[in-house]
Amino acid sequence: MRVVIFGATGLLGNALMRQWTSDEVVGLGSCDADIRSPQQVESALARRRPDWVVLAAAYTDVDGCENHRDLALEVNCAGAANVARAAAQIGSKLIFLSSDYVFDGSKESPYETDDPVSPGSVYGQTKAAAEAEIHTIVPQSCILRTSWVFGIGGKCFPDTILRLASSRESLDVVNDQRGCPTYTVDLARAIIALCRENASGIVHATNSGDCTWFEFATAIVAAAGLKTKIHPTTTDRFPRPAPRPKYSVLSRRSLQGYGITMPSWQDALARYLEEREASL
């Protein structure tokens, strides 16, 4: 199987390149092919004619998207459409990485793939718009929604908590936002499996279990053997430019429909800490 990954230098892209060893895989960063340029995308795919295209490239700074709406639309929506059109031209299958931010967080039970989208942030709006556009261009594409992604090789919540905990006696972390932490290694393995299963439609993929950011931070500090005290607080105490969903737990029923399961986020956290320690 021939595969092209857009966004190969990002947090998830790095994990995909490390995990995907049994096929012919080409990883492209923005310096190789800027997805905002239809010509660059078309040229990159025409040369390689992959069986699968994985679109992991995105402008993922959620607060930055609020302040740079045009850039967010250009990358996350128009750029995604460029990749979809280029993939369609050569008959490649496409898997697109989307987000729990397409939901407004008002639900109190796990979001199913057919729940209506209602994004509250610019980032979420661009992802929802990209989903709709891609479905029109490549109806048999796979739209993969995930959440709270963490891993080595870039900025993520556990890395931030560990850095802050190393120099502070206590940290305040919000306890009124609930979601599913997702380890890039496990997500990469799920993506590979979905491609092998010829997946299509919308799929939700996260590590199993859910927690609040406070609960996640508490587990991170404890697993790392640090003494920093983690105190719960509320979202309104930490105003941010972009609204965050209060509840964005994704149902894993669609992933399990392909016979794919992902370990618990606690198990994933333990392996992340081992990988992080080995990389230092």
N, C-alpha and C positions, 0 to 999 in steps of 0.2 A: 504494500500500500504506500502510495506517495502522498505526503502531507506537507502543506505550507502553513506555518503559524505566523500570523501578524501579531505584533506585540511580544515578540520572543525575549525581549530584554526586560520586561516587566516582572512583577512579583509572581504571577501565575505562569507567564511565559518561560521564566527561568526553570520553574518546576517541570513544566511540560517538556522542555528540552532535556532535562536530566532523566525523566521517567520514560520518555518515548524512545526506546533503544532498539526495538525490533522491526522498525519500518524505515523507509527512506524519508527522513524529516528535514525540512529546511526551515530555519527560524529567521524571521525578518524583523528588524527594528525600524524605527522611523527614519534612520539614516539610510536604510536599504530601500524602503518603499514607504513614502508618506501617504497614508490612506486618504488624505484630503485631495490627493492628485489622482484623478481617474487614469491618466496615462501611466503613471508609475505603477499603480495597482495592476492594470491590464497587462503591462509589460512583464511584471514579476510573475504573474500567473500563466501567461502565454508561454513563457520560457520553460516553465516547470510542469505545467498541465497536471496538477495534483488530483488525486481521487477525493481528498478532503481538504477543505480550508477551515482553519480554526481562527476566528477573529477575537483575539484577546486584547487588541489595542484599543485604548480608550483614554479620555481625559477623566480621571477618577478622583480628582480633588473636589470633593462635594461642595465645600465652601467656596473654592475657587470658581466653580461653575456658576455660582450665584453672582459673582462679580464679573465674570467673563462669559456671559450668556452666548454671545456670537461664536466664540471659540468652542464652547461646549457643543453647540449645534453643528458646527463645522466638522468637528472630530467625531462625536458620538453618533450623530444622525447622518449627515451627508457623507462622512467617511465610511460609515458602515454600509450605506447604500452603494457606494462606489465598489466596495469589495463584493457585495452581493451581485451586482450587475456583471462584474468581471468573472465571478465564479459561474454565473449562469451562462455566460458566453461560451465557456469551454466545457460545460457540463460537470463541473466539480460540485460535490456536496459541501454544505456549509454548516458549521456550528458557531453560533454567536453567543458570546458571554454577556448576559444581562444581569439584573440586580433586583434585590428585594425592595429597592427604592421606587419601583414602579407602583408599589402599594402605599396607601396613606397611613397604615398602621392602626386603623380604627377597629379592626377585627380582634376577636379574643380567642380564636382557634386557628390552627395552622392554615396558611394560605394555600389553596389548591391552584392548579395551573389554569383553571377556567374562571377563577374569581376576577371580577372586573378590576382593571388597573385605574389608579387614581393618584398619580404622583404629586407629592407636595413640594418637591424641590426641583430646581432646574436640571440637576443631574438626572433625577428620576424621570423628568419629562423627556429629556433627550433619549434615554434608554427606551422608554415606552414608544416614542416616535420611531426609533430605529427598529424595534420589534415589528411594528405595523408595516413599515416600509420593506423590511426584509421578507416578511410573509408574502407581500404582494409580488416582489421580484422573484423570490425562490420559495414557492409554496411548500416544498418538501424539506426546507431547512430545519435545523434543530436549534431552538432558542433555549439556552441553558441559563436559568436564573440561579444565583447563589447569593451568599451573604457573609458579612463579617470575615472577610478573607485575611488570613495571616500566613506568614512563611518567612523563610530567610531570604536575604538578597534585596531587601527594600523596606520601606516604612510600613509598619503595621502596629496594631494595638499592643500585643505582648511585648514587642521590642521597646515601644514607648514606655510602658509600665515598668519594665525592667531597668531602663535607663534612669527613670525618675526615682524608682525605689532605691537605687544604689546610692543616692545622695540625699534622700529625704526620710524623715522619721514617720511621716504619715502622708496619705494621699486621699483626696475626696473624689469619688467616682460615682457617676449617675447610676441609680438603682431603679429607674422607672422606664427604661428602654429594654425590651427583651427580644432576642434573636438567636441565631444559630451560628456559632463560630465555625469557620471552615478552613482547614489546613490545605495549603496549596498542593502538597504531595498527594493527599487523598482526592482532591478535586481533579488533579491531572490524571490520576489513574481512572477516575470515573469518566472523564472525557475520552480517554483512549478506549475504554470499554464501550462507550456509547457509539463511537465511530465504528467499532467492530460489529456492533449490533445494528448498524445502518439506521440509527435513530432519526426521528423527525418529530416535528411538533414542539410543544413547550414541555420542558423538563425542569424540575426543581432538584438541585443537588447541594446538600450541605452535610456536614458531619451530624451524627445523630445527637439528640438531646438539645436543650436550649437553656439559656441563662440570661441574666442582666449583665450589663457592663461591670457593675460592682462585683457580682458573683464571679465573672470571668477574671477580673483583676485580682480578687482574693485568691482564686485558684492558682494564678500565675505566680504570685508572690510566695505562696505556700510551697508550690512545687519547686521553686528555685531556692528554697531554704532561706529566704530573706525575712527580716524582722519588721519591716515596714508595716505600719497599721493602715488598713484600708477602711475608710469611712464612707457609708452610703450618703448620697445627696440626690438632689432632683435636677431635672433638665433645666428648669427655670432659673437655677442658680448659676448655670453655665450657658448663657445665651450664645448661639452660633448663627452665622449668616444663613445657613441652610437648615430648614426643619428636618428633624429625624423622625422616622416612624416609631411610635411608642411600642408597637408590637409588629414584628416582621418575621415571625417563625414561618418557615416554608415547609409545607407537607412534602414528605419524601415518597409519597405513593407512586408518583410518575416514574421516579428513578427505579424503585423496586419492581415496577412493571417490566423493566428490562432485565430483571434478575441481578441488579447491582445494588449493593449496600455499602455504606461508609461507616467507619468506626465512630465511637463516641467522641465528642469534642475533648473530653478529659484525656482519652487515650492519645488523641492527636496532639494535645498540648504537651504531653510527656515526650513524644517523639520530636516535636518541634524544639523543645529545650535541649534535647540531646544533639540535634542537628545544629542548633545555634552554637552550642558549646564547642562542637567539633570545628565549626567554621571560623571561630575567633582566633 
